[in-house]
Amino acid sequence: MTVDEGNLISVDTSAGDHRFDEMPGLMSMHALWVREHNRLAKEIKKSAPGLSDEILYQEARRLVIAQMQNIVYNEYLPIILGPSFRGVGSTSVFGTEYESNVDPSIENGFATAAFRFGHSMIQGLVQTFMASTRSFQKAYQLRDNFFVHDNYVAGKRVNLVTVVDSNDLL
């Protein structure tokens, strides 16, 4: 997936999964993580200008994966699984050491249940919001709009995740 100078995604782009543009929520998450990767790559390049593009890419990728894992294991899963997930008096049940002998795969039945659970969390009504006016613009049923970009595409570019200055929210 690529973004242009304005941080917008082309409708003609592709990502690691062909369903990345199935719905605005999924596409916005792709956009958010691509933009974070590019932001980190720029920061790394500033601090180490001699690194190759491949090293910059891989280092930014490593950091994005760590951020995503931190959010999932320390924020999302404790909410879904409850307070006992972290253990008594512990900030995390997960260690910080890599263990190469641990199999990271999961059983197919568990994966299926987890995917069904995740899909059940998707709301059926999508509302578009205009940040500049702080108002809802329109709403539509997701079930009727899979892979339909008309609701969130301007021309050939997608603007789903706009960074808003915190002062704009006051």
Secondary structure, DSSP 8 states (H G I E B T S, - for coil): --B-TTS-EETT---SSTTTTSSHHHHHHHHHHHHHHHHHHHHHHHH-TTS-HHHHHHHHHHHHHHHHHHHIIIIIHHHHH-GGGT-TT-S-SS-SS--TTS-----HHHHHHHHHHHHHTS-SEEEEEETTTTEEEEEEEGGG-TT--TTTEETTEE-------GGGG-
